[in-house]
């Protein structure tokens, strides 16, 4: 079941992030909106409402989860750059996915939101210095400071992770 839930594996941060690694992660973040759009292209409403795994979110919920999560990340980056070790507000992503917009909104709304959000976020990320990436925010759920280098890696993985959940479902179901 882990290979279905984590088709690209779980994320493991490796300290000592280089400029080249940061650039690669930012490029991955930049590609997510197009990859997400391609992953859901041509899917019917019934297919969008299919869970990607037993007991998991539907494809539609995964699509809506991505901008919810990435908006929070973008805001957290800005907080870390404008405040000294700010404490960020956690949110219950499972409950957010169960709200009516997560369960029923057209995926096109979140695809458009992802596109605009990522254009802005990537522009912002490409202007940051190594010192900026060393800044951090405090995450109450993890009970620790999280440096932006680590968070950048998490979100590069996060987008690819959810796109792979959708594309692996398409492959298993032989949806063309």
Secondary structure as a PSIPRED ss2 file (coil, helix, strand):
# PSIPRED VFORMAT (PSIPRED V4.0)

   1 X C   1.000  0.000  0.000
   2 X H   0.000  1.000  0.000
   3 X H   0.000  1.000  0.000
   4 X H   0.000  1.000  0.000
   5 X H   0.000  1.000  0.000
   6 X C   1.000  0.000  0.000
   7 X C   1.000  0.000  0.000
   8 X C   1.000  0.000  0.000
   9 X C   1.000  0.000  0.000
  10 X C   1.000  0.000  0.000
  11 X C   1.000  0.000  0.000
  12 X C   1.000  0.000  0.000
  13 X C   1.000  0.000  0.000
  14 X C   1.000  0.000  0.000
  15 X C   1.000  0.000  0.000
  16 X C   1.000  0.000  0.000
  17 X C   1.000  0.000  0.000
  18 X C   1.000  0.000  0.000
  19 X H   0.000  1.000  0.000
  20 X H   0.000  1.000  0.000
  21 X H   0.000  1.000  0.000
  22 X H   0.000  1.000  0.000
  23 X H   0.000  1.000  0.000
  24 X H   0.000  1.000  0.000
  25 X H   0.000  1.000  0.000
  26 X H   0.000  1.000  0.000
  27 X H   0.000  1.000  0.000
  28 X H   0.000  1.000  0.000
  29 X H   0.000  1.000  0.000
  30 X H   0.000  1.000  0.000
  31 X H   0.000  1.000  0.000
  32 X H   0.000  1.000  0.000
  33 X H   0.000  1.000  0.000
  34 X H   0.000  1.000  0.000
  35 X H   0.000  1.000  0.000
  36 X H   0.000  1.000  0.000
  37 X H   0.000  1.000  0.000
  38 X H   0.000  1.000  0.000
  39 X H   0.000  1.000  0.000
  40 X H   0.000  1.000  0.000
  41 X C   1.000  0.000  0.000
  42 X C   1.000  0.000  0.000
  43 X C   1.000  0.000  0.000
  44 X C   1.000  0.000  0.000
  45 X H   0.000  1.000  0.000
  46 X H   0.000  1.000  0.000
  47 X H   0.000  1.000  0.000
  48 X H   0.000  1.000  0.000
  49 X C   1.000  0.000  0.000
  50 X C   1.000  0.000  0.000
  51 X E   0.000  0.000  1.000
  52 X C   1.000  0.000  0.000
  53 X C   1.000  0.000  0.000
  54 X C   1.000  0.000  0.000
  55 X C   1.000  0.000  0.000
  56 X C   1.000  0.000  0.000
  57 X C   1.000  0.000  0.000
  58 X E   0.000  0.000  1.000
  59 X H   0.000  1.000  0.000
  60 X H   0.000  1.000  0.000
  61 X H   0.000  1.000  0.000
  62 X H   0.000  1.000  0.000
  63 X H   0.000  1.000  0.000
  64 X H   0.000  1.000  0.000
  65 X H   0.000  1.000  0.000
  66 X H   0.000  1.000  0.000
  67 X H   0.000  1.000  0.000
  68 X H   0.000  1.000  0.000
  69 X H   0.000  1.000  0.000
  70 X H   0.000  1.000  0.000
  71 X H   0.000  1.000  0.000
  72 X H   0.000  1.000  0.000
  73 X H   0.000  1.000  0.000
  74 X H   0.000  1.000  0.000
  75 X H   0.000  1.000  0.000
  76 X H   0.000  1.000  0.000
  77 X H   0.000  1.000  0.000
  78 X H   0.000  1.000  0.000
  79 X H   0.000  1.000  0.000
  80 X H   0.000  1.000  0.000
  81 X H   0.000  1.000  0.000
  82 X H   0.000  1.000  0.000
  83 X C   1.000  0.000  0.000
  84 X C   1.000  0.000  0.000
  85 X C   1.000  0.000  0.000
  86 X C   1.000  0.000  0.000
  87 X E   0.000  0.000  1.000
  88 X E   0.000  0.000  1.000
  89 X C   1.000  0.000  0.000
  90 X C   1.000  0.000  0.000
  91 X C   1.000  0.000  0.000
  92 X C   1.000  0.000  0.000
  93 X H   0.000  1.000  0.000
  94 X H   0.000  1.000  0.000
  95 X H   0.000  1.000  0.000
  96 X H   0.000  1.000  0.000
  97 X H   0.000  1.000  0.000
  98 X H   0.000  1.000  0.000
  99 X C   1.000  0.000  0.000
 100 X H   0.000  1.000  0.000
 101 X H   0.000  1.000  0.000
 102 X H   0.000  1.000  0.000
 103 X H   0.000  1.000  0.000
 104 X H   0.000  1.000  0.000
 105 X C   1.000  0.000  0.000
 106 X C   1.000  0.000  0.000
 107 X H   0.000  1.000  0.000
 108 X H   0.000  1.000  0.000
 109 X H   0.000  1.000  0.000
 110 X H   0.000  1.000  0.000
 111 X H   0.000  1.000  0.000
 112 X H   0.000  1.000  0.000
 113 X H   0.000  1.000  0.000
 114 X H   0.000  1.000  0.000
 115 X H   0.000  1.000  0.000
 116 X H   0.000  1.000  0.000
 117 X H   0.000  1.000  0.000
 118 X H   0.000  1.000  0.000
 119 X H   0.000  1.000  0.000
 120 X H   0.000  1.000  0.000
 121 X H   0.000  1.000  0.000
 122 X H   0.000  1.000  0.000
 123 X H   0.000  1.000  0.000
 124 X H   0.000  1.000  0.000
 125 X H   0.000  1.000  0.000
 126 X H   0.000  1.000  0.000
 127 X C   1.000  0.000  0.000
 128 X C   1.000  0.000  0.000
 129 X C   1.000  0.000  0.000
 130 X H   0.000  1.000  0.000
 131 X H   0.000  1.000  0.000
 132 X H   0.000  1.000  0.000
 133 X H   0.000  1.000  0.000
 134 X H   0.000  1.000  0.000
 135 X C   1.000  0.000  0.000
 136 X E   0.000  0.000  1.000
 137 X E   0.000  0.000  1.000
 138 X E   0.000  0.000  1.000
 139 X E   0.000  0.000  1.000
 140 X C   1.000  0.000  0.000
 141 X C   1.000  0.000  0.000
 142 X C   1.000  0.000  0.000
 143 X C   1.000  0.000  0.000
 144 X E   0.000  0.000  1.000
 145 X E   0.000  0.000  1.000
 146 X E   0.000  0.000  1.000
 147 X E   0.000  0.000  1.000
 148 X H   0.000  1.000  0.000
 149 X H   0.000  1.000  0.000
 150 X H   0.000  1.000  0.000
 151 X H   0.000  1.000  0.000
 152 X H   0.000  1.000  0.000
 153 X H   0.000  1.000  0.000
 154 X H   0.000  1.000  0.000
 155 X H   0.000  1.000  0.000
 156 X H   0.000  1.000  0.000
 157 X H   0.000  1.000  0.000
 158 X H   0.000  1.000  0.000
 159 X H   0.000  1.000  0.000
 160 X H   0.000  1.000  0.000
 161 X H   0.000  1.000  0.000
 162 X H   0.000  1.000  0.000
 163 X H   0.000  1.000  0.000
 164 X H   0.000  1.000  0.000
 165 X H   0.000  1.000  0.000
 166 X H   0.000  1.000  0.000
 167 X H   0.000  1.000  0.000
 168 X H   0.000  1.000  0.000
 169 X H   0.000  1.000  0.000
 170 X H   0.000  1.000  0.000
 171 X H   0.000  1.000  0.000
 172 X H   0.000  1.000  0.000
 173 X H   0.000  1.000  0.000
 174 X C   1.000  0.000  0.000
 175 X C   1.000  0.000  0.000
 176 X C   1.000  0.000  0.000
